[in-house]
Amino acid sequence: MTTELAIQFVNETLKIALLISAPMLISGLIGGVLVAIFQAVTQIQEMTLTFIPKVLAVAISLLIFFPWMVATLKDFAIRIFTNIPFYIR
């Protein structure tokens, strides 16, 4: 295994990890911003009010995007395992 191949593995792995985590991170971000705007407008400073909507948004996005996430990870694993003979050379 060459250095270029190892860098390519790390690069592709990081891309896949970012791609898979993006829907949950974005939904948590949007939920947090909406709750922050609501708190600023109403001046309600309750800590559970910030936590629960973000958790619900992340859970809902996980339910929605889970099949796509599993398919993406499965394709990545299949690509890695089928190319093992090429990587050994």
Distance bins in CASP14 RR format, pairs under 12 A and 6 or more apart:
PFRMAT RR
TARGET T0000
AUTHOR 0000-0000-0000
RMODE 2
METHOD distances of the structure
MODEL  1
1 7 0 0 0 0 0 1 0 0 0 0 0
1 8 0 0 0 0 0 1 0 0 0 0 0
1 9 0 0 0 0 1 0 0 0 0 0 0
1 83 0 0 0 0 0 1 0 0 0 0 0
1 84 0 0 0 0 0 1 0 0 0 0 0
1 86 0 0 0 0 0 1 0 0 0 0 0
1 87 1 0 1 0 0 0 0 0 0 0 0
1 88 1 0 0 1 0 0 0 0 0 0 0
1 89 0 0 0 0 1 0 0 0 0 0 0
2 8 0 0 0 0 1 0 0 0 0 0 0
2 9 0 0 0 0 0 1 0 0 0 0 0
2 86 0 0 0 0 0 1 0 0 0 0 0
2 87 0 0 0 0 1 0 0 0 0 0 0
2 88 0 0 0 0 0 1 0 0 0 0 0
2 89 0 0 0 0 1 0 0 0 0 0 0
3 9 0 0 0 0 0 1 0 0 0 0 0
3 10 0 0 0 0 0 1 0 0 0 0 0
4 10 0 0 0 0 0 1 0 0 0 0 0
4 11 0 0 0 0 0 1 0 0 0 0 0
4 87 0 0 0 0 0 1 0 0 0 0 0
5 11 0 0 0 0 0 1 0 0 0 0 0
5 12 0 0 0 0 0 1 0 0 0 0 0
5 80 0 0 0 0 0 1 0 0 0 0 0
5 83 0 0 0 0 0 1 0 0 0 0 0
5 84 0 0 0 0 0 1 0 0 0 0 0
5 86 0 0 0 0 1 0 0 0 0 0 0
5 87 1 0 0 1 0 0 0 0 0 0 0
5 88 0 0 0 0 0 1 0 0 0 0 0
5 89 0 0 0 0 0 1 0 0 0 0 0
6 12 0 0 0 0 0 1 0 0 0 0 0
6 13 0 0 0 0 0 1 0 0 0 0 0
6 87 0 0 0 0 1 0 0 0 0 0 0
7 13 0 0 0 0 0 1 0 0 0 0 0
7 14 0 0 0 0 0 1 0 0 0 0 0
8 14 0 0 0 0 0 1 0 0 0 0 0
8 15 0 0 0 0 0 1 0 0 0 0 0
8 79 0 0 0 0 0 1 0 0 0 0 0
8 80 0 0 0 0 0 1 0 0 0 0 0
8 83 0 0 0 0 0 1 0 0 0 0 0
8 86 0 0 0 0 0 1 0 0 0 0 0
8 87 0 0 0 0 0 1 0 0 0 0 0
9 15 0 0 0 0 0 1 0 0 0 0 0
9 16 0 0 0 0 0 1 0 0 0 0 0
9 76 0 0 0 0 0 1 0 0 0 0 0
9 79 0 0 0 0 0 1 0 0 0 0 0
9 80 0 0 0 0 1 0 0 0 0 0 0
9 83 0 0 0 0 0 1 0 0 0 0 0
9 84 0 0 0 0 0 1 0 0 0 0 0
9 87 0 0 0 0 1 0 0 0 0 0 0
10 16 0 0 0 0 0 1 0 0 0 0 0
10 17 0 0 0 0 0 1 0 0 0 0 0
11 17 0 0 0 0 0 1 0 0 0 0 0
11 18 0 0 0 0 0 1 0 0 0 0 0
12 18 0 0 0 0 0 1 0 0 0 0 0
12 19 0 0 0 0 0 1 0 0 0 0 0
12 72 0 0 0 0 0 1 0 0 0 0 0
12 75 0 0 0 0 0 1 0 0 0 0 0
12 76 1 0 0 1 0 0 0 0 0 0 0
12 77 0 0 0 0 0 1 0 0 0 0 0
12 79 0 0 0 0 1 0 0 0 0 0 0
12 80 0 0 0 0 1 0 0 0 0 0 0
12 83 0 0 0 0 0 1 0 0 0 0 0
13 19 0 0 0 0 0 1 0 0 0 0 0
13 20 0 0 0 0 0 1 0 0 0 0 0
13 73 0 0 0 0 0 1 0 0 0 0 0
13 76 0 0 0 0 1 0 0 0 0 0 0
13 77 0 0 0 0 0 1 0 0 0 0 0
13 79 0 0 0 0 0 1 0 0 0 0 0
13 80 0 0 0 0 1 0 0 0 0 0 0
14 20 0 0 0 0 0 1 0 0 0 0 0
14 21 0 0 0 0 0 1 0 0 0 0 0
14 76 0 0 0 0 0 1 0 0 0 0 0
15 21 0 0 0 0 0 1 0 0 0 0 0
15 22 0 0 0 0 0 1 0 0 0 0 0
15 72 0 0 0 0 0 1 0 0 0 0 0
15 76 0 0 0 0 1 0 0 0 0 0 0
16 22 0 0 0 0 0 1 0 0 0 0 0
16 69 0 0 0 0 1 0 0 0 0 0 0
16 71 0 0 0 0 0 1 0 0 0 0 0
16 72 1 0 0 1 0 0 0 0 0 0 0
16 73 1 0 0 1 0 0 0 0 0 0 0
16 74 0 0 0 0 0 1 0 0 0 0 0
16 75 0 0 0 0 1 0 0 0 0 0 0
16 76 1 0 1 0 0 0 0 0 0 0 0
16 77 0 0 0 0 1 0 0 0 0 0 0
16 79 0 0 0 0 0 1 0 0 0 0 0
16 80 0 0 0 0 0 1 0 0 0 0 0
17 24 0 0 0 0 0 1 0 0 0 0 0
17 25 0 0 0 0 0 1 0 0 0 0 0
17 69 0 0 0 0 0 1 0 0 0 0 0
17 72 0 0 0 0 0 1 0 0 0 0 0
17 73 0 0 0 0 1 0 0 0 0 0 0
17 76 0 0 0 0 1 0 0 0 0 0 0
18 24 0 0 0 0 0 1 0 0 0 0 0
18 25 0 0 0 0 1 0 0 0 0 0 0
18 26 0 0 0 0 0 1 0 0 0 0 0
18 72 0 0 0 0 0 1 0 0 0 0 0
19 25 0 0 0 0 0 1 0 0 0 0 0
19 26 0 0 0 0 0 1 0 0 0 0 0
19 65 0 0 0 0 0 1 0 0 0 0 0
19 68 0 0 0 0 1 0 0 0 0 0 0
19 69 0 0 0 0 1 0 0 0 0 0 0
19 71 0 0 0 0 0 1 0 0 0 0 0
19 72 1 0 0 1 0 0 0 0 0 0 0
19 73 0 0 0 0 0 1 0 0 0 0 0
19 75 0 0 0 0 0 1 0 0 0 0 0
19 76 0 0 0 0 1 0 0 0 0 0 0
20 61 0 0 0 0 0 1 0 0 0 0 0
20 62 0 0 0 0 0 1 0 0 0 0 0
20 65 0 0 0 0 1 0 0 0 0 0 0
20 66 0 0 0 0 0 1 0 0 0 0 0
20 68 0 0 0 0 1 0 0 0 0 0 0
20 69 1 0 1 0 0 0 0 0 0 0 0
20 70 0 0 0 0 1 0 0 0 0 0 0
20 71 0 0 0 0 0 1 0 0 0 0 0
20 72 1 0 0 1 0 0 0 0 0 0 0
20 73 1 0 0 1 0 0 0 0 0 0 0
20 74 0 0 0 0 0 1 0 0 0 0 0
20 75 0 0 0 0 0 1 0 0 0 0 0
20 76 0 0 0 0 1 0 0 0 0 0 0
21 27 0 0 0 0 0 1 0 0 0 0 0
21 28 0 0 0 0 0 1 0 0 0 0 0
21 29 0 0 0 0 0 1 0 0 0 0 0
21 58 0 0 0 0 0 1 0 0 0 0 0
21 61 0 0 0 0 0 1 0 0 0 0 0
21 62 0 0 0 0 0 1 0 0 0 0 0
21 65 0 0 0 0 0 1 0 0 0 0 0
21 69 0 0 0 0 1 0 0 0 0 0 0
21 72 0 0 0 0 0 1 0 0 0 0 0
21 73 0 0 0 0 0 1 0 0 0 0 0
22 28 0 0 0 0 0 1 0 0 0 0 0
22 29 0 0 0 0 0 1 0 0 0 0 0
22 61 0 0 0 0 1 0 0 0 0 0 0
22 65 0 0 0 0 1 0 0 0 0 0 0
22 68 0 0 0 0 0 1 0 0 0 0 0
22 69 0 0 0 0 0 1 0 0 0 0 0
22 72 0 0 0 0 0 1 0 0 0 0 0
23 29 0 0 0 0 0 1 0 0 0 0 0
23 30 0 0 0 0 0 1 0 0 0 0 0
23 57 0 0 0 0 0 1 0 0 0 0 0
23 58 0 0 0 0 1 0 0 0 0 0 0
23 59 0 0 0 0 0 1 0 0 0 0 0
23 60 0 0 0 0 0 1 0 0 0 0 0
23 61 1 0 1 0 0 0 0 0 0 0 0
23 62 0 0 0 0 1 0 0 0 0 0 0
23 63 0 0 0 0 0 1 0 0 0 0 0
23 64 1 0 0 1 0 0 0 0 0 0 0
23 65 1 0 1 0 0 0 0 0 0 0 0
23 66 0 0 0 0 1 0 0 0 0 0 0
23 67 0 0 0 0 0 1 0 0 0 0 0
23 68 0 0 0 0 1 0 0 0 0 0 0
23 69 1 0 0 1 0 0 0 0 0 0 0
23 72 0 0 0 0 0 1 0 0 0 0 0
24 30 0 0 0 0 0 1 0 0 0 0 0
24 31 0 0 0 0 0 1 0 0 0 0 0
24 54 0 0 0 0 0 1 0 0 0 0 0
24 55 0 0 0 0 0 1 0 0 0 0 0
24 56 0 0 0 0 0 1 0 0 0 0 0
24 57 0 0 0 0 1 0 0 0 0 0 0
24 58 1 0 1 0 0 0 0 0 0 0 0
24 59 0 0 0 0 1 0 0 0 0 0 0
24 60 0 0 0 0 1 0 0 0 0 0 0
24 61 1 0 1 0 0 0 0 0 0 0 0
24 62 1 0 1 0 0 0 0 0 0 0 0
24 63 0 0 0 0 0 1 0 0 0 0 0
24 64 0 0 0 0 1 0 0 0 0 0 0
24 65 1 0 0 1 0 0 0 0 0 0 0
24 66 0 0 0 0 0 1 0 0 0 0 0
24 68 0 0 0 0 0 1 0 0 0 0 0
24 69 0 0 0 0 1 0 0 0 0 0 0
25 31 0 0 0 0 0 1 0 0 0 0 0
25 32 0 0 0 0 0 1 0 0 0 0 0
25 54 0 0 0 0 0 1 0 0 0 0 0
25 57 0 0 0 0 0 1 0 0 0 0 0
25 58 0 0 0 0 1 0 0 0 0 0 0
25 61 0 0 0 0 1 0 0 0 0 0 0
25 62 0 0 0 0 0 1 0 0 0 0 0
25 65 0 0 0 0 0 1 0 0 0 0 0
26 32 0 0 0 0 0 1 0 0 0 0 0
26 33 0 0 0 0 0 1 0 0 0 0 0
26 54 0 0 0 0 0 1 0 0 0 0 0
26 57 0 0 0 0 1 0 0 0 0 0 0
26 58 0 0 0 0 1 0 0 0 0 0 0
26 61 1 0 0 1 0 0 0 0 0 0 0
26 64 0 0 0 0 0 1 0 0 0 0 0
26 65 0 0 0 0 0 1 0 0 0 0 0
27 33 0 0 0 0 0 1 0 0 0 0 0
27 34 0 0 0 0 0 1 0 0 0 0 0
27 53 0 0 0 0 0 1 0 0 0 0 0
27 54 0 0 0 0 1 0 0 0 0 0 0
27 55 0 0 0 0 0 1 0 0 0 0 0
27 56 0 0 0 0 1 0 0 0 0 0 0
27 57 1 0 1 0 0 0 0 0 0 0 0
27 58 1 0 1 0 0 0 0 0 0 0 0
27 59 0 0 0 0 1 0 0 0 0 0 0
27 60 1 0 0 1 0 0 0 0 0 0 0
27 61 1 1 0 0 0 0 0 0 0 0 0
27 62 0 0 0 0 1 0 0 0 0 0 0
27 63 0 0 0 0 0 1 0 0 0 0 0
27 64 0 0 0 0 1 0 0 0 0 0 0
27 65 0 0 0 0 1 0 0 0 0 0 0
28 34 0 0 0 0 1 0 0 0 0 0 0
28 35 0 0 0 0 1 0 0 0 0 0 0
28 36 0 0 0 0 0 1 0 0 0 0 0
28 50 0 0 0 0 0 1 0 0 0 0 0
28 51 0 0 0 0 0 1 0 0 0 0 0
28 52 0 0 0 0 0 1 0 0 0 0 0
28 53 0 0 0 0 1 0 0 0 0 0 0
28 54 1 0 1 0 0 0 0 0 0 0 0
28 55 0 0 0 0 1 0 0 0 0 0 0
28 56 0 0 0 0 1 0 0 0 0 0 0
28 57 1 0 1 0 0 0 0 0 0 0 0
28 58 1 0 1 0 0 0 0 0 0 0 0
28 59 0 0 0 0 0 1 0 0 0 0 0
28 60 0 0 0 0 1 0 0 0 0 0 0
28 61 1 0 0 1 0 0 0 0 0 0 0
28 62 0 0 0 0 0 1 0 0 0 0 0
29 35 0 0 0 0 0 1 0 0 0 0 0
29 36 0 0 0 0 0 1 0 0 0 0 0
29 53 0 0 0 0 0 1 0 0 0 0 0
29 54 0 0 0 0 1 0 0 0 0 0 0
29 57 0 0 0 0 1 0 0 0 0 0 0
29 58 0 0 0 0 1 0 0 0 0 0 0
29 61 0 0 0 0 0 1 0 0 0 0 0
30 36 0 0 0 0 0 1 0 0 0 0 0
30 37 0 0 0 0 0 1 0 0 0 0 0
30 53 0 0 0 0 1 0 0 0 0 0 0
30 54 0 0 0 0 1 0 0 0 0 0 0
30 56 0 0 0 0 0 1 0 0 0 0 0
30 57 1 0 0 1 0 0 0 0 0 0 0
30 58 0 0 0 0 0 1 0 0 0 0 0
30 60 0 0 0 0 0 1 0 0 0 0 0
30 61 0 0 0 0 1 0 0 0 0 0 0
31 37 0 0 0 0 1 0 0 0 0 0 0
31 38 0 0 0 0 1 0 0 0 0 0 0
31 39 0 0 0 0 0 1 0 0 0 0 0
31 49 0 0 0 0 0 1 0 0 0 0 0
31 50 0 0 0 0 1 0 0 0 0 0 0
31 51 0 0 0 0 0 1 0 0 0 0 0
31 52 0 0 0 0 0 1 0 0 0 0 0
31 53 1 0 1 0 0 0 0 0 0 0 0
31 54 1 0 1 0 0 0 0 0 0 0 0
31 55 0 0 0 0 0 1 0 0 0 0 0
31 56 0 0 0 0 1 0 0 0 0 0 0
31 57 1 0 1 0 0 0 0 0 0 0 0
31 58 0 0 0 0 1 0 0 0 0 0 0
31 60 0 0 0 0 0 1 0 0 0 0 0
31 61 0 0 0 0 0 1 0 0 0 0 0
32 38 0 0 0 0 1 0 0 0 0 0 0
32 39 0 0 0 0 1 0 0 0 0 0 0
32 40 0 0 0 0 0 1 0 0 0 0 0
32 49 0 0 0 0 0 1 0 0 0 0 0
32 50 1 0 0 1 0 0 0 0 0 0 0
32 51 0 0 0 0 1 0 0 0 0 0 0
32 52 0 0 0 0 0 1 0 0 0 0 0
32 53 1 0 0 1 0 0 0 0 0 0 0
32 54 1 0 1 0 0 0 0 0 0 0 0
32 55 0 0 0 0 0 1 0 0 0 0 0
32 56 0 0 0 0 0 1 0 0 0 0 0
32 57 1 0 0 1 0 0 0 0 0 0 0
32 58 0 0 0 0 0 1 0 0 0 0 0
33 39 0 0 0 0 0 1 0 0 0 0 0
33 40 0 0 0 0 0 1 0 0 0 0 0
33 50 0 0 0 0 0 1 0 0 0 0 0
33 53 0 0 0 0 0 1 0 0 0 0 0
33 54 0 0 0 0 1 0 0 0 0 0 0
33 57 0 0 0 0 0 1 0 0 0 0 0
34 40 0 0 0 0 0 1 0 0 0 0 0
34 41 0 0 0 0 0 1 0 0 0 0 0
34 49 0 0 0 0 0 1 0 0 0 0 0
34 50 0 0 0 0 0 1 0 0 0 0 0
34 53 1 0 0 1 0 0 0 0 0 0 0
34 54 0 0 0 0 1 0 0 0 0 0 0
34 56 0 0 0 0 0 1 0 0 0 0 0
34 57 0 0 0 0 1 0 0 0 0 0 0
35 41 0 0 0 0 0 1 0 0 0 0 0
35 42 0 0 0 0 0 1 0 0 0 0 0
35 44 0 0 0 0 1 0 0 0 0 0 0
35 45 0 0 0 0 0 1 0 0 0 0 0
35 46 0 0 0 0 1 0 0 0 0 0 0
35 47 0 0 0 0 0 1 0 0 0 0 0
35 48 0 0 0 0 0 1 0 0 0 0 0
35 49 1 0 0 1 0 0 0 0 0 0 0
35 50 1 0 1 0 0 0 0 0 0 0 0
35 51 0 0 0 0 1 0 0 0 0 0 0
35 52 0 0 0 0 1 0 0 0 0 0 0
35 53 1 0 1 0 0 0 0 0 0 0 0
35 54 1 0 0 1 0 0 0 0 0 0 0
35 55 0 0 0 0 0 1 0 0 0 0 0
35 56 0 0 0 0 0 1 0 0 0 0 0
35 57 0 0 0 0 1 0 0 0 0 0 0
36 42 0 0 0 0 0 1 0 0 0 0 0
36 44 0 0 0 0 0 1 0 0 0 0 0
36 45 0 0 0 0 0 1 0 0 0 0 0
36 49 0 0 0 0 1 0 0 0 0 0 0
36 50 1 0 0 1 0 0 0 0 0 0 0
36 53 0 0 0 0 0 1 0 0 0 0 0
36 54 0 0 0 0 0 1 0 0 0 0 0
37 44 0 0 0 0 0 1 0 0 0 0 0
37 50 0 0 0 0 0 1 0 0 0 0 0
37 53 0 0 0 0 0 1 0 0 0 0 0
38 44 1 0 0 1 0 0 0 0 0 0 0
38 45 0 0 0 0 0 1 0 0 0 0 0
38 46 0 0 0 0 0 1 0 0 0 0 0
38 49 1 0 0 1 0 0 0 0 0 0 0
38 50 0 0 0 0 1 0 0 0 0 0 0
38 53 0 0 0 0 1 0 0 0 0 0 0
39 45 1 0 0 1 0 0 0 0 0 0 0
39 46 1 0 0 1 0 0 0 0 0 0 0
39 47 0 0 0 0 0 1 0 0 0 0 0
39 48 0 0 0 0 0 1 0 0 0 0 0
39 49 1 0 0 1 0 0 0 0 0 0 0
39 50 1 0 0 1 0 0 0 0 0 0 0
39 53 0 0 0 0 0 1 0 0 0 0 0
40 49 0 0 0 0 0 1 0 0 0 0 0
40 50 0 0 0 0 0 1 0 0 0 0 0
42 49 0 0 0 0 1 0 0 0 0 0 0
43 49 0 0 0 0 0 1 0 0 0 0 0
44 50 0 0 0 0 0 1 0 0 0 0 0
46 52 0 0 0 0 1 0 0 0 0 0 0
46 53 0 0 0 0 0 1 0 0 0 0 0
47 54 0 0 0 0 0 1 0 0 0 0 0
48 54 0 0 0 0 0 1 0 0 0 0 0
48 55 0 0 0 0 0 1 0 0 0 0 0
49 55 0 0 0 0 0 1 0 0 0 0 0
49 56 0 0 0 0 0 1 0 0 0 0 0
50 56 0 0 0 0 0 1 0 0 0 0 0
50 57 0 0 0 0 0 1 0 0 0 0 0
51 57 0 0 0 0 0 1 0 0 0 0 0
51 58 0 0 0 0 0 1 0 0 0 0 0
52 58 0 0 0 0 0 1 0 0 0 0 0
52 59 0 0 0 0 0 1 0 0 0 0 0
53 59 0 0 0 0 0 1 0 0 0 0 0
53 60 0 0 0 0 0 1 0 0 0 0 0
54 60 0 0 0 0 0 1 0 0 0 0 0
54 61 0 0 0 0 0 1 0 0 0 0 0
55 61 0 0 0 0 0 1 0 0 0 0 0
55 62 0 0 0 0 0 1 0 0 0 0 0
56 62 0 0 0 0 0 1 0 0 0 0 0
56 63 0 0 0 0 0 1 0 0 0 0 0
57 63 0 0 0 0 0 1 0 0 0 0 0
57 64 0 0 0 0 0 1 0 0 0 0 0
58 64 0 0 0 0 0 1 0 0 0 0 0
58 65 0 0 0 0 0 1 0 0 0 0 0
58 66 0 0 0 0 0 1 0 0 0 0 0
59 65 0 0 0 0 0 1 0 0 0 0 0
59 66 0 0 0 0 0 1 0 0 0 0 0
60 66 0 0 0 0 0 1 0 0 0 0 0
61 68 0 0 0 0 0 1 0 0 0 0 0
61 69 0 0 0 0 0 1 0 0 0 0 0
62 68 0 0 0 0 0 1 0 0 0 0 0
62 69 0 0 0 0 1 0 0 0 0 0 0
62 70 0 0 0 0 0 1 0 0 0 0 0
63 69 0 0 0 0 0 1 0 0 0 0 0
65 71 0 0 0 0 0 1 0 0 0 0 0
65 72 0 0 0 0 1 0 0 0 0 0 0
65 73 0 0 0 0 0 1 0 0 0 0 0
66 72 0 0 0 0 0 1 0 0 0 0 0
66 73 0 0 0 0 0 1 0 0 0 0 0
67 73 0 0 0 0 0 1 0 0 0 0 0
67 74 0 0 0 0 0 1 0 0 0 0 0
68 74 0 0 0 0 0 1 0 0 0 0 0
68 75 0 0 0 0 0 1 0 0 0 0 0
69 75 0 0 0 0 0 1 0 0 0 0 0
69 76 0 0 0 0 0 1 0 0 0 0 0
70 76 0 0 0 0 0 1 0 0 0 0 0
70 77 0 0 0 0 0 1 0 0 0 0 0
71 77 0 0 0 0 0 1 0 0 0 0 0
71 78 0 0 0 0 0 1 0 0 0 0 0
72 78 0 0 0 0 0 1 0 0 0 0 0
72 79 0 0 0 0 0 1 0 0 0 0 0
73 79 0 0 0 0 0 1 0 0 0 0 0
73 80 0 0 0 0 0 1 0 0 0 0 0
74 80 0 0 0 0 0 1 0 0 0 0 0
74 81 0 0 0 0 0 1 0 0 0 0 0
75 81 0 0 0 0 0 1 0 0 0 0 0
75 82 0 0 0 0 0 1 0 0 0 0 0
76 82 0 0 0 0 0 1 0 0 0 0 0
76 83 0 0 0 0 0 1 0 0 0 0 0
77 83 0 0 0 0 0 1 0 0 0 0 0
77 84 0 0 0 0 0 1 0 0 0 0 0
78 84 0 0 0 0 0 1 0 0 0 0 0
79 86 0 0 0 0 0 1 0 0 0 0 0
79 87 0 0 0 0 0 1 0 0 0 0 0
80 86 0 0 0 0 0 1 0 0 0 0 0
80 87 0 0 0 0 1 0 0 0 0 0 0
81 87 0 0 0 0 0 1 0 0 0 0 0
83 89 0 0 0 0 0 1 0 0 0 0 0
END
